[in-house]
Amino acid sequence: MPPFIRRCPECGHVTFSRRFTASRADDGRRLLECPSCHHLIEPIDDPWLN
C-alpha cells in the first residue's frame, strides 16, 4: 500500500499523512495540525465516523 500524503491548504506543505498530528476539538471533530505552519485542518477522510 503506498504511503498517503497530505497537503496543507494554508501553506502548501506536502508530507506523509502520519506527520500531521491528530487531535480532537471540543465539539468532537477530528483535526489535523500541519507540522510546518501549525494550521488546523478538518480532514475529509475521517476514519472515526460512526
N, CA, C and O atoms as a Tripos MOL2 file, in Angstrom:
@<TRIPOS>MOLECULE
protein
  200   199    50     0     0
PROTEIN
NO_CHARGES

@<TRIPOS>ATOM
      1 N           0.8490   -1.1660    0.0000 N.3       1 MET1
      2 CA          0.0000    0.0000    0.0000 C.3       1 MET1
      3 C           0.9000    1.2360    0.0000 C.2       1 MET1
      4 O           1.8000    1.3430    0.8330 O.2       1 MET1
      5 N           0.6700    2.1540   -0.9120 N.am      2 PRO2
      6 CA          1.5170    3.3440   -0.9770 C.3       2 PRO2
      7 C           1.2830    4.2570    0.2200 C.2       2 PRO2
      8 O           0.1940    4.2510    0.7930 O.2       2 PRO2
      9 N           2.2820    5.0390    0.6030 N.am      3 PRO3
     10 CA          2.0900    5.9800    1.7190 C.3       3 PRO3
     11 C           1.1160    7.0820    1.3170 C.2       3 PRO3
     12 O           1.1340    7.5580    0.1820 O.2       3 PRO3
     13 N           0.2860    7.4730    2.2400 N.am      4 PHE4
     14 CA         -0.6640    8.5510    1.9880 C.3       4 PHE4
     15 C           0.0170    9.8810    2.2800 C.2       4 PHE4
     16 O           0.7360   10.0170    3.2700 O.2       4 PHE4
     17 N          -0.2110   10.8450    1.4230 N.am      5 ILE5
     18 CA          0.3670   12.1650    1.6410 C.3       5 ILE5
     19 C          -0.7590   13.1710    1.8250 C.2       5 ILE5
     20 O          -1.8680   12.9820    1.3230 O.2       5 ILE5
     21 N          -0.4620   14.2310    2.5450 N.am      6 ARG6
     22 CA         -1.4060   15.3270    2.7600 C.3       6 ARG6
     23 C          -0.7390   16.6300    2.3650 C.2       6 ARG6
     24 O           0.4850   16.7570    2.3670 O.2       6 ARG6
     25 N          -1.5870   17.6000    2.0240 N.am      7 ARG7
     26 CA         -1.1190   18.9430    1.6750 C.3       7 ARG7
     27 C          -1.8950   19.9310    2.5290 C.2       7 ARG7
     28 O          -3.1220   19.8690    2.6060 O.2       7 ARG7
     29 N          -1.1770   20.8350    3.1640 N.am      8 CYS8
     30 CA         -1.8060   21.8680    3.9770 C.3       8 CYS8
     31 C          -2.4100   22.9260    3.0450 C.2       8 CYS8
     32 O          -1.7030   23.4500    2.1840 O.2       8 CYS8
     33 N          -3.6940   23.2490    3.1960 N.am      9 PRO9
     34 CA         -4.3080   24.2690    2.3380 C.3       9 PRO9
     35 C          -3.8280   25.6880    2.6490 C.2       9 PRO9
     36 O          -3.9710   26.5910    1.8240 O.2       9 PRO9
     37 N          -3.2630   25.8770    3.8330 N.am     10 GLU10
     38 CA         -2.8130   27.2120    4.2420 C.3      10 GLU10
     39 C          -1.4360   27.5540    3.6650 C.2      10 GLU10
     40 O          -1.2670   28.5930    3.0270 O.2      10 GLU10
     41 N          -0.4540   26.6760    3.8910 N.am     11 CYS11
     42 CA          0.9260   26.9850    3.4790 C.3      11 CYS11
     43 C           1.4100   26.1450    2.2990 C.2      11 CYS11
     44 O           2.4470   26.4530    1.7100 O.2      11 CYS11
     45 N           0.6660   25.0770    1.9430 N.am     12 GLY12
     46 CA          1.0490   24.2410    0.8130 C.3      12 GLY12
     47 C           2.0540   23.1590    1.1400 C.2      12 GLY12
     48 O           2.5250   22.4730    0.2330 O.2      12 GLY12
     49 N           2.3980   22.9820    2.4050 N.am     13 HIS13
     50 CA          3.3580   21.9650    2.8320 C.3      13 HIS13
     51 C           2.8120   20.5730    2.4950 C.2      13 HIS13
     52 O           1.6610   20.2680    2.8070 O.2      13 HIS13
     53 N           3.6330   19.7290    1.8580 N.am     14 VAL14
     54 CA          3.2260   18.3730    1.4840 C.3      14 VAL14
     55 C           4.1480   17.3890    2.1900 C.2      14 VAL14
     56 O           5.3710   17.5120    2.1180 O.2      14 VAL14
     57 N           3.5560   16.4110    2.8730 N.am     15 THR15
     58 CA          4.3300   15.3910    3.5710 C.3      15 THR15
     59 C           3.4470   14.1710    3.8090 C.2      15 THR15
     60 O           2.2640   14.1750    3.4700 O.2      15 THR15
     61 N           4.0320   13.1270    4.3930 N.am     16 PHE16
     62 CA          3.2700   11.9300    4.7060 C.3      16 PHE16
     63 C           2.1660   12.2620    5.7020 C.2      16 PHE16
     64 O           2.3500   13.1110    6.5740 O.2      16 PHE16
     65 N           1.0320   11.6040    5.5780 N.am     17 SER17
     66 CA         -0.1240   11.9100    6.4320 C.3      17 SER17
     67 C           0.1650   11.6540    7.9050 C.2      17 SER17
     68 O          -0.4110   12.3190    8.7660 O.2      17 SER17
     69 N           1.0430   10.7060    8.2120 N.am     18 ARG18
     70 CA          1.3180   10.4090    9.6180 C.3      18 ARG18
     71 C           2.1160   11.5150   10.3130 C.2      18 ARG18
     72 O           2.2280   11.5030   11.5380 O.2      18 ARG18
     73 N           2.6640   12.4580    9.5700 N.am     19 ARG19
     74 CA          3.3850   13.5810   10.1710 C.3      19 ARG19
     75 C           2.4440   14.6820   10.6660 C.2      19 ARG19
     76 O           2.8520   15.5400   11.4500 O.2      19 ARG19
     77 N           1.1840   14.6620   10.2100 N.am     20 PHE20
     78 CA          0.1920   15.6170   10.6850 C.3      20 PHE20
     79 C          -0.3460   15.0970   12.0170 C.2      20 PHE20
     80 O          -0.8460   13.9750   12.0850 O.2      20 PHE20
     81 N          -0.2490   15.8880   13.0560 N.am     21 THR21
     82 CA         -0.6860   15.4800   14.3840 C.3      21 THR21
     83 C          -2.2070   15.5040   14.4750 C.2      21 THR21
     84 O          -2.8360   16.5150   14.1620 O.2      21 THR21
     85 N          -2.8010   14.3830   14.9080 N.am     22 ALA22
     86 CA         -4.2520   14.2820   15.0440 C.3      22 ALA22
     87 C          -4.6720   14.6500   16.4600 C.2      22 ALA22
     88 O          -4.0020   14.3050   17.4340 O.2      22 ALA22
     89 N          -5.8020   15.3610   16.5550 N.am     23 SER23
     90 CA         -6.3530   15.7200   17.8610 C.3      23 SER23
     91 C          -7.8640   15.8540   17.7170 C.2      23 SER23
     92 O          -8.4020   15.7410   16.6150 O.2      23 SER23
     93 N          -8.5370   16.0910   18.8210 N.am     24 ARG24
     94 CA         -9.9860   16.2810   18.8390 C.3      24 ARG24
     95 C         -10.3030   17.7130   19.2710 C.2      24 ARG24
     96 O          -9.6750   18.2530   20.1820 O.2      24 ARG24
     97 N         -11.2710   18.3080   18.6130 N.am     25 ALA25
     98 CA        -11.7520   19.6300   19.0170 C.3      25 ALA25
     99 C         -12.7230   19.4530   20.1830 C.2      25 ALA25
    100 O         -13.1230   18.3300   20.4920 O.2      25 ALA25
    101 N         -13.0960   20.5370   20.8210 N.am     26 ASP26
    102 CA        -14.0210   20.4870   21.9580 C.3      26 ASP26
    103 C         -15.3780   19.9010   21.5760 C.2      26 ASP26
    104 O         -16.0410   19.2770   22.4050 O.2      26 ASP26
    105 N         -15.7910   20.1000   20.3310 N.am     27 ASP27
    106 CA        -17.0870   19.5890   19.8910 C.3      27 ASP27
    107 C         -17.0150   18.1730   19.3170 C.2      27 ASP27
    108 O         -18.0090   17.6710   18.7930 O.2      27 ASP27
    109 N         -15.8490   17.5220   19.4080 N.am     28 GLY28
    110 CA        -15.6990   16.1370   18.9820 C.3      28 GLY28
    111 C         -15.1810   15.9340   17.5720 C.2      28 GLY28
    112 O         -14.9620   14.7970   17.1520 O.2      28 GLY28
    113 N         -14.9790   17.0200   16.8320 N.am     29 ARG29
    114 CA        -14.4510   16.8860   15.4750 C.3      29 ARG29
    115 C         -12.9870   16.4750   15.5170 C.2      29 ARG29
    116 O         -12.2640   16.8470   16.4410 O.2      29 ARG29
    117 N         -12.5440   15.7120   14.5260 N.am     30 ARG30
    118 CA        -11.1410   15.3220   14.3990 C.3      30 ARG30
    119 C         -10.4140   16.4110   13.6150 C.2      30 ARG30
    120 O         -10.8800   16.8250   12.5540 O.2      30 ARG30
    121 N          -9.2900   16.8710   14.1240 N.am     31 LEU31
    122 CA         -8.4900   17.9010   13.4630 C.3      31 LEU31
    123 C          -7.0740   17.4090   13.2750 C.2      31 LEU31
    124 O          -6.5680   16.6260   14.0790 O.2      31 LEU31
    125 N          -6.4330   17.8670   12.2110 N.am     32 LEU32
    126 CA         -5.0350   17.5770   11.9590 C.3      32 LEU32
    127 C          -4.2660   18.8870   11.9990 C.2      32 LEU32
    128 O          -4.7600   19.9200   11.5460 O.2      32 LEU32
    129 N          -3.0520   18.8410   12.5440 N.am     33 GLU33
    130 CA         -2.2230   20.0440   12.6370 C.3      33 GLU33
    131 C          -1.0580   19.9310   11.6670 C.2      33 GLU33
    132 O          -0.3390   18.9320   11.6700 O.2      33 GLU33
    133 N          -0.8720   20.9450   10.8440 N.am     34 CYS34
    134 CA          0.2300   20.9730    9.8860 C.3      34 CYS34
    135 C           1.5480   21.0750   10.6450 C.2      34 CYS34
    136 O           1.6760   21.9260   11.5250 O.2      34 CYS34
    137 N           2.5420   20.2240   10.3290 N.am     35 PRO35
    138 CA          3.8130   20.2820   11.0380 C.3      35 PRO35
    139 C           4.6440   21.5210   10.6920 C.2      35 PRO35
    140 O           5.5900   21.8510   11.4080 O.2      35 PRO35
    141 N           4.3020   22.1980    9.6150 N.am     36 SER36
    142 CA          5.0710   23.3630    9.1850 C.3      36 SER36
    143 C           4.5280   24.6730    9.7600 C.2      36 SER36
    144 O           5.2690   25.4440   10.3700 O.2      36 SER36
    145 N           3.2120   24.9230    9.5590 N.am     37 CYS37
    146 CA          2.6450   26.2100    9.9730 C.3      37 CYS37
    147 C           1.6700   26.0830   11.1450 C.2      37 CYS37
    148 O           1.1720   27.0960   11.6350 O.2      37 CYS37
    149 N           1.3870   24.8550   11.6060 N.am     38 HIS38
    150 CA          0.5020   24.5780   12.7400 C.3      38 HIS38
    151 C          -0.9470   24.9760   12.4740 C.2      38 HIS38
    152 O          -1.7090   25.2200   13.4090 O.2      38 HIS38
    153 N          -1.3240   25.0410   11.2030 N.am     39 HIS39
    154 CA         -2.7130   25.3070   10.8170 C.3      39 HIS39
    155 C          -3.5400   24.0580   11.1120 C.2      39 HIS39
    156 O          -3.0880   22.9450   10.8420 O.2      39 HIS39
    157 N          -4.7490   24.2230   11.6630 N.am     40 LEU40
    158 CA         -5.6230   23.0920   11.9600 C.3      40 LEU40
    159 C          -6.5280   22.8110   10.7690 C.2      40 LEU40
    160 O          -7.1580   23.7180   10.2240 O.2      40 LEU40
    161 N          -6.5850   21.5370   10.3700 N.am     41 ILE41
    162 CA         -7.3290   21.1000    9.2000 C.3      41 ILE41
    163 C          -8.3350   20.0440    9.6290 C.2      41 ILE41
    164 O          -8.0010   19.1620   10.4200 O.2      41 ILE41
    165 N          -9.5560   20.1180    9.1220 N.am     42 GLU42
    166 CA        -10.5320   19.0630    9.3480 C.3      42 GLU42
    167 C         -10.4930   18.1490    8.1170 C.2      42 GLU42
    168 O         -10.8800   18.5740    7.0280 O.2      42 GLU42
    169 N         -10.0300   16.8990    8.2740 N.am     43 PRO43
    170 CA         -9.8930   16.0180    7.1150 C.3      43 PRO43
    171 C         -11.2380   15.5400    6.5760 C.2      43 PRO43
    172 O         -12.2110   15.4240    7.3210 O.2      43 PRO43
    173 N         -11.2800   15.2700    5.2990 N.am     44 ILE44
    174 CA        -12.4870   14.7520    4.6650 C.3      44 ILE44
    175 C         -12.6050   13.2610    4.9220 C.2      44 ILE44
    176 O         -13.7080   12.7540    5.1250 O.2      44 ILE44
    177 N         -11.4860   12.5530    4.9150 N.am     45 ASP45
    178 CA        -11.4600   11.0960    5.0810 C.3      45 ASP45
    179 C         -11.3340   10.7270    6.5470 C.2      45 ASP45
    180 O         -10.3140   10.1750    6.9600 O.2      45 ASP45
    181 N         -12.3470   11.0210    7.3340 N.am     46 ASP46
    182 CA        -12.3240   10.7890    8.7720 C.3      46 ASP46
    183 C         -12.6210    9.3150    9.0810 C.2      46 ASP46
    184 O         -13.7610    8.8830    8.9160 O.2      46 ASP46
    185 N         -11.6310    8.5360    9.5230 N.am     47 PRO47
    186 CA        -11.8650    7.1180    9.8040 C.3      47 PRO47
    187 C         -12.6440    6.8830   11.0900 C.2      47 PRO47
    188 O         -13.0410    5.7510   11.3680 O.2      47 PRO47
    189 N         -12.8710    7.9320   11.8810 N.am     48 TRP48
    190 CA        -13.5810    7.7790   13.1480 C.3      48 TRP48
    191 C         -15.0710    8.0520   13.0040 C.2      48 TRP48
    192 O         -15.7520    8.2820   14.0030 O.2      48 TRP48
    193 N         -15.5970    8.0300   11.7620 N.am     49 LEU49
    194 CA        -17.0220    8.2690   11.5700 C.3      49 LEU49
    195 C         -17.8210    7.1240   12.1610 C.2      49 LEU49
    196 O         -17.4050    5.9680   12.0820 O.2      49 LEU49
    197 N         -18.9490    7.4310   12.7460 N.am     50 ASN50
    198 CA        -19.8050    6.3830   13.3350 C.3      50 ASN50
    199 C         -20.8360    5.9270   12.3340 C.2      50 ASN50
    200 O         -21.6480    5.0540   12.6380 O.2      50 ASN50
@<TRIPOS>BOND
     1     1     2 1
     2     2     3 1
     3     3     4 2
     4     3     5 am
     5     5     6 1
     6     6     7 1
     7     7     8 2
     8     7     9 am
     9     9    10 1
    10    10    11 1
    11    11    12 2
    12    11    13 am
    13    13    14 1
    14    14    15 1
    15    15    16 2
    16    15    17 am
    17    17    18 1
    18    18    19 1
    19    19    20 2
    20    19    21 am
    21    21    22 1
    22    22    23 1
    23    23    24 2
    24    23    25 am
    25    25    26 1
    26    26    27 1
    27    27    28 2
    28    27    29 am
    29    29    30 1
    30    30    31 1
    31    31    32 2
    32    31    33 am
    33    33    34 1
    34    34    35 1
    35    35    36 2
    36    35    37 am
    37    37    38 1
    38    38    39 1
    39    39    40 2
    40    39    41 am
    41    41    42 1
    42    42    43 1
    43    43    44 2
    44    43    45 am
    45    45    46 1
    46    46    47 1
    47    47    48 2
    48    47    49 am
    49    49    50 1
    50    50    51 1
    51    51    52 2
    52    51    53 am
    53    53    54 1
    54    54    55 1
    55    55    56 2
    56    55    57 am
    57    57    58 1
    58    58    59 1
    59    59    60 2
    60    59    61 am
    61    61    62 1
    62    62    63 1
    63    63    64 2
    64    63    65 am
    65    65    66 1
    66    66    67 1
    67    67    68 2
    68    67    69 am
    69    69    70 1
    70    70    71 1
    71    71    72 2
    72    71    73 am
    73    73    74 1
    74    74    75 1
    75    75    76 2
    76    75    77 am
    77    77    78 1
    78    78    79 1
    79    79    80 2
    80    79    81 am
    81    81    82 1
    82    82    83 1
    83    83    84 2
    84    83    85 am
    85    85    86 1
    86    86    87 1
    87    87    88 2
    88    87    89 am
    89    89    90 1
    90    90    91 1
    91    91    92 2
    92    91    93 am
    93    93    94 1
    94    94    95 1
    95    95    96 2
    96    95    97 am
    97    97    98 1
    98    98    99 1
    99    99   100 2
   100    99   101 am
   101   101   102 1
   102   102   103 1
   103   103   104 2
   104   103   105 am
   105   105   106 1
   106   106   107 1
   107   107   108 2
   108   107   109 am
   109   109   110 1
   110   110   111 1
   111   111   112 2
   112   111   113 am
   113   113   114 1
   114   114   115 1
   115   115   116 2
   116   115   117 am
   117   117   118 1
   118   118   119 1
   119   119   120 2
   120   119   121 am
   121   121   122 1
   122   122   123 1
   123   123   124 2
   124   123   125 am
   125   125   126 1
   126   126   127 1
   127   127   128 2
   128   127   129 am
   129   129   130 1
   130   130   131 1
   131   131   132 2
   132   131   133 am
   133   133   134 1
   134   134   135 1
   135   135   136 2
   136   135   137 am
   137   137   138 1
   138   138   139 1
   139   139   140 2
   140   139   141 am
   141   141   142 1
   142   142   143 1
   143   143   144 2
   144   143   145 am
   145   145   146 1
   146   146   147 1
   147   147   148 2
   148   147   149 am
   149   149   150 1
   150   150   151 1
   151   151   152 2
   152   151   153 am
   153   153   154 1
   154   154   155 1
   155   155   156 2
   156   155   157 am
   157   157   158 1
   158   158   159 1
   159   159   160 2
   160   159   161 am
   161   161   162 1
   162   162   163 1
   163   163   164 2
   164   163   165 am
   165   165   166 1
   166   166   167 1
   167   167   168 2
   168   167   169 am
   169   169   170 1
   170   170   171 1
   171   171   172 2
   172   171   173 am
   173   173   174 1
   174   174   175 1
   175   175   176 2
   176   175   177 am
   177   177   178 1
   178   178   179 1
   179   179   180 2
   180   179   181 am
   181   181   182 1
   182   182   183 1
   183   183   184 2
   184   183   185 am
   185   185   186 1
   186   186   187 1
   187   187   188 2
   188   187   189 am
   189   189   190 1
   190   190   191 1
   191   191   192 2
   192   191   193 am
   193   193   194 1
   194   194   195 1
   195   195   196 2
   196   195   197 am
   197   197   198 1
   198   198   199 1
   199   199   200 2
@<TRIPOS>SUBSTRUCTURE
     1 MET1         2 RESIDUE 1 A MET
     2 PRO2         6 RESIDUE 1 A PRO
     3 PRO3        10 RESIDUE 1 A PRO
     4 PHE4        14 RESIDUE 1 A PHE
     5 ILE5        18 RESIDUE 1 A ILE
     6 ARG6        22 RESIDUE 1 A ARG
     7 ARG7        26 RESIDUE 1 A ARG
     8 CYS8        30 RESIDUE 1 A CYS
     9 PRO9        34 RESIDUE 1 A PRO
    10 GLU10       38 RESIDUE 1 A GLU
    11 CYS11       42 RESIDUE 1 A CYS
    12 GLY12       46 RESIDUE 1 A GLY
    13 HIS13       50 RESIDUE 1 A HIS
    14 VAL14       54 RESIDUE 1 A VAL
    15 THR15       58 RESIDUE 1 A THR
    16 PHE16       62 RESIDUE 1 A PHE
    17 SER17       66 RESIDUE 1 A SER
    18 ARG18       70 RESIDUE 1 A ARG
    19 ARG19       74 RESIDUE 1 A ARG
    20 PHE20       78 RESIDUE 1 A PHE
    21 THR21       82 RESIDUE 1 A THR
    22 ALA22       86 RESIDUE 1 A ALA
    23 SER23       90 RESIDUE 1 A SER
    24 ARG24       94 RESIDUE 1 A ARG
    25 ALA25       98 RESIDUE 1 A ALA
    26 ASP26      102 RESIDUE 1 A ASP
    27 ASP27      106 RESIDUE 1 A ASP
    28 GLY28      110 RESIDUE 1 A GLY
    29 ARG29      114 RESIDUE 1 A ARG
    30 ARG30      118 RESIDUE 1 A ARG
    31 LEU31      122 RESIDUE 1 A LEU
    32 LEU32      126 RESIDUE 1 A LEU
    33 GLU33      130 RESIDUE 1 A GLU
    34 CYS34      134 RESIDUE 1 A CYS
    35 PRO35      138 RESIDUE 1 A PRO
    36 SER36      142 RESIDUE 1 A SER
    37 CYS37      146 RESIDUE 1 A CYS
    38 HIS38      150 RESIDUE 1 A HIS
    39 HIS39      154 RESIDUE 1 A HIS
    40 LEU40      158 RESIDUE 1 A LEU
    41 ILE41      162 RESIDUE 1 A ILE
    42 GLU42      166 RESIDUE 1 A GLU
    43 PRO43      170 RESIDUE 1 A PRO
    44 ILE44      174 RESIDUE 1 A ILE
    45 ASP45      178 RESIDUE 1 A ASP
    46 ASP46      182 RESIDUE 1 A ASP
    47 PRO47      186 RESIDUE 1 A PRO
    48 TRP48      190 RESIDUE 1 A TRP
    49 LEU49      194 RESIDUE 1 A LEU
    50 ASN50      198 RESIDUE 1 A ASN
